[in-house]
Amino acid sequence: MSAAMTPPAPELARRMANAIRMLAVDAVEQAKSGHPGAPMGMADIAEVLWNRHLRHNPANPQWADRDRFVLSNGHGSMLLYALLHLTGYDLPMEELRRFRQLHSKTAGHPEVGVTPGVETTTGPLGQGIANAVGMTLAEKLLAAEFNRDELTIVDHHTYTFLGDGCMMEGISHEACSLAGVWKLGKLIALYDDNGISIDGAVHAWFADDTSQRFRAYGWNVIGPIDGHDTVAVGQAIAEARRSADRPTLIVCRTTIGRGSPGRAGTAKAHGEALGADEIAATRAAIGWQAGPFEVPDAVRARWSARDLGAKREAEWRLAFEAYRTEHPALAAEYERRIAGELPASFHEAALAAMVELGQATAAVASRKASQQTLAILAPKIPEMLGGSADLTGSNLTDFPGCGAVRAGQSGGRHINYGVREFGMAAIMNGLALHGGFIPYGGTFLTFSDYNRNAIRMAALMKLRVVHVFTHDSIGLGEDGPTHQAVEHAASLRLIPNLDVWRPGDAAETAVAWAFALEQRTRPSALLLSRQNLPPQARTPEQVMQIRRGGYVLSDRPEPQVVLIGTGSEVSLAIEAQRLLDALGIAARVVSLPSSTVFDRQETGWREQVLGRGIPRIGVEAGVTAWWGQYQCAEALGVNSFGESAPGPKVYEHFGLNAKALAELARRQVALEDRFVRSPN
């Protein structure tokens, strides 16, 4: 340990930890809302990690080779805010005073992009540790790709704090099991083993042998140790850093609300302000004489990490310039990847994919068209990192030459996540947060229910991740209603900042992929068919219009009705248009591959596509209520769970066919005609 990392004298270390405790207590009291117990209980652990081990630069929270810190038990956000303030991030005391207030930088749970130094948005328990697994995997893969024997530019750890709630959530099992398989030695998790949750002492409902559980995953387990013994904590972290091929869990026995005479060790310390009397008693008990939101000068000076952080980043930049001299192409590629910029060849590759798939004449499932698109794009975009939750052969998320991500090997670009949909989605978020990768992962659309909260978190955090959801409707057939998505497309469209694509053929699939990869501030979900879809005829102009989410695919002069289709039902709309031609009814067919993208278009475009004063009918193999947003007079779809039978038979059972759609249109036009002819 360098002189700069020499531990403070025990009394100063105690006061430094108490500064965290009291800032948390004061902020929660001022807001009359929050969780003081975890910050008070983990303050000693935080002092050791942040003051003696963490490599970071408060002046540049985005320094590429910084250590990552994830507060998985995000309800204890004041612990992190206190640390960021004390170490010198752009988080002034006024923001701590405004804890949990409108537009403050100190939200109730940490939010990436809002507070400098926050690496991920946490709150839904268990997802933070899964994000940390993704971050550590990103570091390992980037190190294998870019480091050279004589020059190392990627070399950092990921630390995470987590509590009993994270351990109880099933996602921690999914993610931590994978971390052991991947031998992520640079992941260090410090477990706040305080035995208390909101409902009280957890032994009545959480009696796991956590240490044995993590050893079974292949983790290095240290402890239990006294989480208030700073010497023991420091030794444990130092030992964990020496673990080259196993992630480490440090089990820290702590007292929730430590320092509070009347609340320590109780559930009331978890999520309630202490109150004026108990705060006074706490100040007296720990010998804290400073007033609310005050930090003694000696404590503040020892906490500051700005000088050391600047020195460490400067040393890294010198090393990087030496790397650039020896490996200029690699250095430029690394900087591009970390900046999140697509390669110069992207647009050429995207155009090639659109041309090749747009000229296809054979019917092909959109899941297969997705794989064909990947085969064109992925070799040109090395940051694309794919995977599947044990459904690679069904999701078709691999591509020629992708290789597999395996512990101890390098070069793989496809991850076998196993049957871990939720863990996969949250790990993808961690990969995206770290930088250097555009992750995508596949499962069946109906199983988006498993990973939905991680999808929501990606949308909230504005992350570029791509979810590949195949078997998107009753069209998958024999697997039946448990696997046939009905409500899923509509429900995913409700998530703010999530682009949902349901392409109708190969050309729309290629455009959906290209568009998703371009979105730096939102995730995308591609809903893809199992069954083959016929290609649609388009002009080059129409191909470009796919990017607008909705466009006129086929028109007739002076249309009397508009048929709006998505995905596999676009071909039904085209067939219904022909049936209506025979009846002398002019129908416009609108393809709506992405309602979420279409809804962002200017009003003029949307009115031009949908028409004004013309009845509209929507068709999709799913629930119909959502069509109301487009003022559809009728909708053809599926408003019940599916059936187990071959796909075409299921479609016929539900009356989802061109004849039924044409009949709806005929009736609607007849109603419209009667209305127009009726006297005033």
C-alpha positions in Angstrom: 0.0 0.0 0.0 1.4 3.4 -1.0 1.9 6.2 1.5 -1.2 7.9 0.0 -3.3 4.9 1.0 -2.0 4.6 4.5 -4.9 4.1 6.9 -5.8 7.1 9.0 -5.3 6.9 12.8 -8.1 4.9 14.4 -9.7 7.9 16.0 -9.7 9.8 12.8 -11.1 6.8 10.9 -13.9 6.6 13.5 -14.7 10.2 13.0 -14.6 9.8 9.2 -17.2 7.0 9.4 -19.3 9.1 11.8 -19.4 11.9 9.2 -21.1 9.4 6.9 -23.5 8.4 9.7 -24.5 11.9 10.6 -24.8 13.2 7.1 -27.2 10.4 6.4 -29.1 11.0 9.7 -29.4 14.7 9.0 -30.5 14.3 5.4 -33.2 11.8 6.2 -34.4 13.9 9.1 -34.6 17.0 6.9 -36.6 15.1 4.3 -38.6 13.3 6.9 -38.1 10.4 4.5 -35.4 7.8 3.8 -33.3 5.0 5.1 -30.7 5.9 7.8 -30.0 2.3 9.0 -27.9 1.0 6.2 -25.6 4.1 5.9 -25.1 4.0 9.7 -24.4 0.3 9.7 -22.0 0.3 6.7 -20.2 3.5 7.4 -17.1 1.8 8.7 -16.9 -0.5 5.7 -17.4 2.4 3.4 -14.6 4.4 5.0 -12.1 1.5 4.5 -13.1 0.9 0.8 -13.4 4.5 -0.4 -10.6 6.0 1.6 -8.0 3.2 1.3 -8.7 1.0 -1.8 -11.0 2.6 -4.4 -9.3 4.0 -7.5 -11.3 6.9 -8.8 -11.1 10.6 -9.7 -13.8 12.8 -8.3 -12.9 15.5 -10.9 -13.6 13.0 -13.7 -16.3 10.5 -12.9 -16.1 9.0 -16.4 -12.3 8.1 -16.3 -12.3 4.9 -18.2 -10.1 2.9 -16.0 -11.7 3.8 -12.6 -12.9 1.2 -10.2 -16.6 0.9 -10.3 -18.7 1.0 -7.2 -22.3 -0.2 -7.1 -24.6 0.3 -4.1 -26.9 -2.6 -4.7 -28.9 -1.9 -1.6 -29.9 1.4 -3.1 -32.3 2.4 -0.4 -29.2 3.3 1.6 -28.5 6.1 -1.0 -27.4 8.6 1.6 -24.3 6.4 2.2 -23.3 6.9 -1.4 -24.2 10.6 -1.5 -22.2 11.3 1.6 -19.2 9.5 0.1 -19.5 11.4 -3.1 -19.7 14.7 -1.3 -16.9 14.0 1.1 -14.4 12.6 -1.5 -14.9 15.7 -3.7 -17.4 15.0 -6.5 -19.6 17.8 -7.8 -22.2 17.2 -5.1 -22.3 20.2 -2.8 -23.7 20.1 0.7 -26.8 22.0 -0.5 -27.7 18.9 -2.5 -27.5 16.7 0.6 -29.8 19.2 2.3 -32.2 18.7 -0.6 -32.3 14.9 -0.3 -35.4 13.4 -1.9 -36.6 16.8 -3.1 -37.8 17.7 -6.6 -35.0 18.0 -9.2 -32.2 17.5 -6.6 -29.1 15.4 -7.4 -29.9 13.3 -4.3 -32.9 11.3 -5.3 -34.4 8.7 -3.0 -32.5 6.0 -4.8 -29.2 6.6 -6.8 -29.8 7.5 -10.4 -27.1 7.3 -13.0 -26.8 10.4 -15.1 -28.3 12.5 -12.4 -25.6 12.4 -9.7 -21.9 12.6 -10.6 -20.2 9.4 -9.5 -23.3 7.1 -9.5 -22.5 4.2 -11.7 -26.0 2.6 -12.0 -29.5 3.3 -10.9 -30.3 1.0 -8.0 -33.4 0.4 -5.8 -35.0 -2.8 -7.1 -33.0 -5.1 -4.9 -30.6 -7.6 -6.5 -30.2 -5.8 -9.8 -27.2 -3.8 -8.5 -25.2 -6.9 -7.9 -26.2 -8.2 -11.4 -25.1 -4.9 -12.9 -21.8 -5.3 -11.1 -21.4 -8.7 -12.7 -21.9 -7.2 -16.1 -19.4 -4.4 -15.4 -16.8 -6.9 -14.3 -17.4 -9.1 -17.3 -16.9 -6.0 -19.5 -13.6 -5.2 -17.8 -12.4 -8.8 -18.3 -13.4 -9.0 -22.0 -11.9 -5.5 -22.8 -8.7 -6.4 -21.0 -8.4 -9.6 -23.0 -9.0 -7.7 -26.2 -6.9 -4.6 -25.7 -4.2 -5.2 -23.1 -0.7 -6.2 -24.3 1.9 -7.9 -22.3 4.0 -4.8 -22.0 1.2 -2.3 -21.7 -2.0 -2.6 -19.7 -4.7 0.0 -20.2 -7.7 -1.9 -18.8 -7.2 -3.0 -15.2 -9.8 -2.1 -12.6 -12.1 -3.7 -10.0 -15.8 -3.6 -9.4 -17.0 -3.3 -5.8 -20.5 -3.6 -4.7 -22.3 -3.3 -1.4 -25.4 -5.5 -0.9 -27.8 -6.5 1.8 -30.2 -9.2 2.9 -32.8 -8.0 0.4 -30.4 -8.4 -2.5 -29.5 -11.9 -1.3 -33.2 -12.9 -1.0 -34.1 -11.7 -4.6 -33.7 -14.6 -7.0 -31.7 -12.5 -9.5 -28.7 -12.5 -7.1 -28.6 -16.3 -7.6 -28.8 -16.0 -11.4 -26.1 -13.4 -11.7 -23.7 -14.6 -9.0 -23.8 -18.1 -10.3 -22.6 -16.8 -13.7 -19.9 -14.6 -12.0 -18.5 -17.8 -10.5 -18.6 -19.7 -13.9 -16.9 -16.7 -15.6 -14.2 -16.5 -12.9 -14.6 -12.8 -12.4 -11.8 -12.3 -10.0 -12.1 -8.5 -10.1 -15.6 -8.5 -8.6 -15.6 -7.9 -4.8 -19.0 -7.9 -3.0 -19.3 -6.7 0.6 -22.4 -8.1 2.2 -24.0 -6.1 4.9 -25.1 -9.1 7.1 -27.2 -7.2 9.7 -30.0 -9.7 10.0 -32.7 -7.0 9.7 -35.2 -6.1 7.0 -38.4 -4.0 6.9 -40.5 -6.7 8.6 -37.9 -7.3 11.4 -35.3 -9.9 12.2 -34.9 -12.0 9.0 -34.0 -15.4 10.6 -37.7 -16.3 10.5 -37.7 -16.1 6.7 -34.1 -16.0 5.6 -32.0 -18.8 7.1 -29.7 -19.5 4.1 -26.1 -20.4 4.7 -25.0 -17.6 2.4 -21.3 -18.4 2.7 -21.8 -22.0 1.5 -24.2 -20.8 -1.2 -21.5 -18.5 -2.7 -18.8 -21.2 -2.3 -21.0 -23.5 -4.3 -21.0 -20.8 -7.0 -17.2 -20.9 -7.1 -16.7 -17.7 -5.2 -13.9 -16.9 -2.8 -15.7 -16.2 0.6 -14.1 -14.3 3.4 -15.7 -14.1 6.8 -18.0 -13.5 8.5 -15.9 -10.6 9.9 -16.8 -7.8 12.1 -18.0 -5.1 9.7 -17.1 -2.4 12.3 -13.5 -3.6 12.7 -11.7 -1.4 10.1 -8.6 -3.5 10.3 -10.4 -6.7 9.6 -12.3 -5.0 6.7 -9.1 -3.7 5.2 -7.4 -7.0 5.4 -10.4 -8.7 3.8 -10.4 -6.3 0.9 -6.7 -6.7 0.4 -7.1 -10.5 0.3 -10.0 -10.2 -2.1 -7.9 -8.1 -4.5 -5.4 -11.0 -4.7 -8.1 -13.4 -5.9 -7.3 -13.8 -9.6 -9.9 -16.2 -10.8 -12.7 -16.1 -8.3 -15.1 -13.3 -7.4 -15.1 -12.6 -3.7 -17.9 -12.2 -1.1 -16.9 -10.5 2.1 -19.5 -11.3 4.8 -19.6 -8.3 7.1 -21.5 -8.7 10.4 -22.9 -5.2 11.2 -25.5 -3.5 13.3 -28.1 -1.6 11.4 -28.4 2.0 12.6 -25.1 1.7 14.5 -24.6 4.6 16.9 -28.3 5.2 17.6 -29.0 4.2 21.2 -32.7 3.6 20.7 -32.8 2.3 17.1 -29.6 0.3 16.5 -30.3 -3.3 15.6 -34.0 -2.8 15.0 -36.2 -2.7 12.0 -37.2 0.9 12.9 -33.7 2.0 11.9 -34.3 0.7 8.4 -36.6 3.2 6.8 -37.6 5.9 9.3 -36.1 9.3 10.3 -34.7 9.0 13.8 -36.4 12.1 15.1 -34.9 15.0 17.0 -34.6 13.3 20.4 -32.9 10.2 19.0 -30.6 12.2 16.8 -29.5 14.2 19.9 -28.9 10.9 21.7 -26.9 9.5 18.7 -24.7 12.6 18.6 -24.0 12.2 22.3 -23.4 8.4 22.0 -20.8 8.7 19.2 -19.3 12.0 20.4 -20.3 14.0 17.3 -20.2 17.7 18.3 -20.7 19.2 14.8 -24.1 20.6 13.9 -26.4 19.3 11.2 -24.7 19.1 7.8 -21.4 20.1 9.3 -18.1 18.2 8.8 -15.0 19.1 10.9 -12.2 20.4 8.8 -9.7 17.7 9.7 -12.3 15.0 8.7 -13.1 16.7 5.5 -9.5 17.1 4.5 -8.7 13.5 5.1 -11.7 12.4 3.1 -10.8 14.4 0.0 -9.7 12.2 -2.9 -9.3 14.9 -5.6 -5.5 15.1 -5.5 -4.9 11.4 -5.4 -7.6 10.8 -8.0 -6.0 13.3 -10.4 -2.6 11.7 -9.8 -3.9 8.2 -10.6 -5.7 9.3 -13.8 -2.6 11.2 -14.9 -0.5 8.1 -14.5 -3.0 6.1 -16.5 -3.1 8.7 -19.3 0.7 8.6 -19.5 0.5 4.8 -19.8 -2.2 5.2 -22.4 -0.1 7.5 -24.5 2.7 5.0 -24.4 0.2 2.4 -25.5 -1.0 4.7 -28.3 2.6 5.1 -29.6 3.0 1.3 -29.7 -0.5 0.4 -30.8 -2.1 3.4 -32.5 -5.0 1.4 -34.2 -5.9 -0.4 -31.0 -5.8 2.9 -29.0 -8.1 4.6 -31.4 -10.5 1.6 -31.4 -10.5 1.5 -27.6 -11.3 5.2 -27.4 -14.1 4.8 -30.0 -15.6 1.9 -28.1 -15.5 3.6 -24.7 -17.0 6.8 -26.3 -20.0 4.7 -27.6 -19.5 5.8 -31.2 -20.4 3.4 -33.9 -17.6 2.5 -36.4 -17.2 4.4 -39.6 -18.2 1.3 -41.5 -21.6 1.0 -39.7 -23.7 2.9 -42.2 -22.3 0.9 -45.1 -22.9 -2.4 -43.3 -26.5 -1.3 -42.4 -27.2 -0.3 -46.0 -25.8 -3.6 -47.2 -28.1 -5.5 -44.8 -31.2 -3.5 -45.9 -30.4 -4.0 -49.6 -29.7 -7.8 -49.2 -32.7 -8.5 -47.0 -34.9 -6.0 -48.9 -34.3 -7.9 -52.1 -35.2 -11.3 -50.6 -37.9 -13.2 -52.5 -38.4 -16.1 -50.2 -40.6 -16.1 -47.1 -38.4 -16.1 -43.9 -39.1 -15.9 -40.2 -38.1 -12.5 -38.8 -36.0 -14.3 -36.2 -34.0 -15.8 -39.1 -33.9 -12.4 -40.8 -32.5 -11.1 -37.6 -29.7 -13.6 -37.6 -29.0 -12.8 -41.3 -28.8 -9.1 -40.3 -26.4 -10.0 -37.5 -24.2 -11.9 -39.9 -23.8 -8.7 -41.9 -23.5 -6.1 -39.1 -21.7 -7.9 -36.2 -18.4 -8.5 -38.0 -18.3 -4.7 -38.7 -19.3 -3.7 -35.1 -17.0 -5.6 -32.7 -18.6 -4.1 -29.7 -21.8 -6.1 -30.3 -21.9 -8.7 -27.6 -24.8 -11.2 -27.9 -26.3 -13.9 -25.9 -29.4 -16.0 -25.2 -31.1 -17.5 -22.1 -30.6 -21.1 -23.2 -32.4 -20.6 -26.5 -29.7 -19.8 -29.0 -31.0 -22.3 -31.5 -34.5 -20.7 -31.3 -33.6 -17.0 -30.8 -30.8 -17.2 -33.5 -28.7 -14.6 -31.7 -25.4 -16.2 -32.8 -23.7 -15.4 -36.1 -20.8 -17.1 -38.1 -17.5 -16.8 -36.2 -19.0 -15.2 -33.1 -17.3 -17.7 -30.7 -18.5 -18.2 -27.1 -17.7 -16.3 -24.0 -15.9 -18.8 -21.7 -13.8 -18.3 -18.6 -10.1 -18.4 -19.3 -10.7 -17.8 -23.0 -10.7 -14.7 -25.1 -12.4 -13.7 -28.3 -15.9 -14.9 -27.8 -18.8 -12.6 -28.6 -21.8 -14.8 -27.7 -22.9 -15.5 -24.1 -24.7 -18.6 -23.0 -26.7 -17.1 -20.1 -28.5 -20.4 -19.2 -32.1 -20.2 -18.1 -31.6 -16.8 -16.4 -33.7 -14.3 -18.3 -33.8 -11.7 -15.5 -30.1 -12.1 -14.7 -29.3 -11.8 -18.4 -31.1 -8.5 -18.8 -29.5 -6.9 -15.7 -26.1 -8.2 -16.7 -26.6 -6.6 -20.1 -27.4 -3.3 -18.3 -24.1 -3.6 -16.5 -22.2 -4.3 -19.7 -23.7 -1.2 -21.3 -23.1 0.9 -18.2 -19.4 0.0 -18.1 -18.9 1.0 -21.7 -17.2 -0.6 -24.7 -20.0 -3.0 -25.6 -23.5 -2.9 -27.1 -25.1 -6.0 -25.5 -28.1 -7.9 -26.9 -29.8 -11.0 -25.6 -32.6 -13.3 -26.6 -35.4 -15.2 -25.1 -39.1 -15.9 -26.0 -41.3 -12.9 -25.9 -43.6 -14.4 -23.3 -40.6 -14.7 -21.0 -40.1 -10.9 -21.1 -42.2 -11.1 -18.0 -39.2 -12.6 -16.2 -36.8 -9.8 -17.2 -39.3 -6.9 -17.4 -37.9 -4.9 -14.5 -34.4 -4.9 -15.9 -35.9 -3.8 -19.2 -37.6 -0.9 -17.4 -34.3 -0.1 -15.6 -32.5 0.1 -19.0 -35.1 2.5 -20.2 -34.9 4.6 -17.1 -31.1 4.7 -17.4 -31.2 5.4 -21.1 -29.0 2.4 -22.0 -28.3 1.1 -25.5 -29.2 -2.6 -25.1 -31.2 -4.7 -27.5 -33.6 -7.4 -26.4 -34.3 -10.0 -29.0 -37.7 -11.6 -28.3 -38.7 -14.4 -30.6 -41.8 -16.6 -30.9 -43.8 -13.4 -30.7 -47.4 -14.6 -30.9 -49.8 -17.4 -31.2 -48.0 -18.2 -34.4 -45.4 -20.3 -32.6 -48.1 -23.0 -32.4 -47.8 -26.2 -30.5 -46.1 -25.0 -27.3 -49.4 -23.5 -26.4 -50.7 -20.6 -24.2 -47.8 -20.7 -21.7 -45.4 -19.7 -24.5 -47.7 -17.7 -26.8 -47.4 -14.0 -26.2 -50.7 -12.2 -26.3 -50.4 -9.1 -24.0 -46.6 -8.7 -24.1 -46.2 -6.4 -27.1 -48.8 -4.0 -25.8 -47.4 -4.0 -22.3 -43.8 -3.4 -23.5 -45.0 -0.4 -25.5 -46.1 1.2 -22.3 -42.6 1.4 -20.9 -41.3 5.0 -21.5 -38.1 5.3 -23.5 -38.2 1.8 -24.8 -38.4 1.3 -28.6 -40.5 -1.8 -29.5 -40.2 -3.2 -33.0 -42.4 -5.9 -34.5 -41.1 -6.2 -38.1 -43.3 -7.6 -40.8 -40.6 -9.1 -43.0 -36.8 -9.3 -43.5 -36.4 -5.7 -44.7 -38.2 -4.3 -41.7 -36.1 -6.5 -39.5 -32.8 -5.2 -41.0 -34.0 -1.6 -40.5 -35.1 -2.3 -36.9 -31.6 -3.6 -36.1 -29.8 -0.7 -37.6 -32.1 1.8 -35.9 -31.7 0.1 -32.5 -27.9 0.2 -32.8 -28.0 3.9 -33.5 -30.0 4.7 -30.3 -27.5 5.8 -27.7 -30.0 6.8 -25.1 -32.7 4.1 -25.2 -33.0 0.4 -25.3 -34.9 -1.5 -28.0 -37.0 -4.7 -28.1 -37.3 -6.6 -31.3 -40.3 -8.9 -31.4 -39.7 -11.6 -34.0 -41.7 -14.4 -35.5 -41.1 -18.1 -35.4 -43.2 -18.6 -38.6 -42.1 -17.6 -42.1 -43.3 -14.2 -43.3 -43.6 -13.3 -47.0 -41.5 -10.4 -48.3 -43.3 -7.2 -49.2 -42.7 -5.1 -52.3 -41.3 -1.7 -51.6 -39.7 1.2 -53.3 -36.4 2.4 -52.1 -38.2 5.4 -50.6 -40.5 3.1 -48.6 -37.5 1.2 -47.3 -36.1 4.4 -45.8 -39.6 5.2 -44.4 -39.4 2.1 -42.3 -37.1 4.1 -39.9 -40.1 6.3 -39.1 -41.9 3.4 -37.4 -45.0 3.6 -39.6 -45.5 4.2 -43.3 -47.9 3.5 -46.2 -46.9 0.1 -47.6 -49.6 -0.2 -50.2 -52.2 2.4 -51.2 -55.2 2.9 -53.5 -56.5 6.1 -54.9 -59.0 7.8 -52.6 -58.9 5.1 -49.9 -62.1 4.4 -48.0 -60.5 2.5 -45.1 -57.0 2.2 -43.6 -55.7 -1.2 -42.5 -52.9 -0.9 -40.0 -50.8 -4.0 -39.4 -47.7 -5.0 -37.4 -45.4 -7.9 -37.7 -46.8 -11.1 -39.1 -50.2 -9.5 -39.6 -48.9 -7.0 -42.3 -49.3 -9.8 -44.8 -52.9 -10.4 -43.7 -53.6 -6.7 -44.3 -52.1 -6.9 -47.8 -54.2 -10.0 -48.6 -57.3 -8.3 -47.2 -56.6 -5.3 -49.4 -56.8 -7.6 -52.4 -60.1 -9.1 -51.2 -61.5 -5.5 -50.8 -60.3 -4.6 -54.3 -62.7 -7.3 -55.6 -65.5 -5.7 -53.6 -64.7 -2.3 -55.1 -63.5 -1.0 -51.7 -60.2 1.0 -51.8 -58.0 0.2 -48.8 -54.7 1.7 -47.7 -52.3 -0.7 -45.9 -50.1 0.9 -43.3 -47.2 -1.1 -41.8 -46.5 -0.1 -38.2 -43.3 -2.0 -37.3 -42.7 0.4 -34.3 -45.5 2.3 -32.8 -43.1 3.8 -30.3 -40.9 5.3 -33.0 -43.9 6.3 -35.1 -45.4 8.2 -32.1 -42.3 10.4 -32.0 -42.7 11.5 -35.6 -44.1 14.9 -36.4 -47.9 15.3 -36.6 -47.8 15.9 -40.3 -46.2 12.6 -41.0 -48.5 10.7 -38.8 -51.6 12.3 -40.4 -50.2 11.7 -43.9 -49.7 8.0 -43.1 -52.9 7.3 -41.2 -55.1 9.7 -43.2 -57.8 12.0 -41.9 -61.5 11.3 -41.9 -60.9 7.7 -43.0 -61.9 4.8 -40.7 -59.0 2.8 -39.4 -58.8 -0.9 -38.5 -55.8 -2.4 -36.6 -54.6 -6.0 -36.9 -52.1 -7.7 -34.6 -51.9 -11.2 -33.1 -52.4 -9.8 -29.6 -54.7 -7.8 -27.3 -56.6 -5.2 -29.2 -57.2 -2.5 -26.5 -54.0 -0.6 -27.4 -55.3 0.2 -30.9 -57.5 2.9 -29.4 -54.6 5.3 -29.4 -54.9 5.4 -33.2 -58.7 6.0 -33.1 -59.2 2.6 -34.7 -62.9 1.9 -35.3 -62.2 -1.8 -35.1 -59.3 -4.1 -34.3 -58.7 -7.7 -35.1 -56.6 -9.6 -32.6 -56.5 -12.1 -29.7 -58.0 -11.1 -26.4 -57.6 -14.4 -24.6 -54.8 -16.8 -24.0 -53.8 -19.0 -26.9 -54.2 -22.7 -27.7 -51.8 -25.6 -28.3 -52.0 -26.6 -32.0 -50.0 -25.9 -35.2 -49.7 -22.2 -35.8 -52.0 -21.9 -38.8 -54.7 -23.9 -36.9 -54.4 -21.5 -34.0 -54.8 -18.5 -36.3 -57.9 -20.0 -37.8 -59.3 -20.8 -34.4 -59.1 -17.2 -33.4 -60.4 -16.0 -36.7 -57.2 -14.1 -37.4 -57.2 -14.2 -41.2 -57.5 -11.9 -44.2 -61.2 -12.8 -44.8 -62.2 -11.7 -41.3 -60.2 -8.5 -41.6 -61.7 -7.7 -45.0 -65.2 -8.2 -43.5 -64.5 -5.8 -40.7 -63.4 -3.3 -43.2 -66.4 -3.8 -45.4 -68.8 -3.3 -42.5 -67.0 -0.2 -41.4 -67.1 1.3 -44.8 -70.8 0.5 -45.0 -71.4 2.2 -41.7 -69.4 5.2 -42.9 -71.4 5.4 -46.1 -74.7 5.3 -44.2 -73.5 8.0 -41.8 -72.5 10.2 -44.8 -75.8 9.7 -46.6 -78.0 10.2 -43.5 -79.9 13.5 -43.3 -78.9 16.2 -40.8 
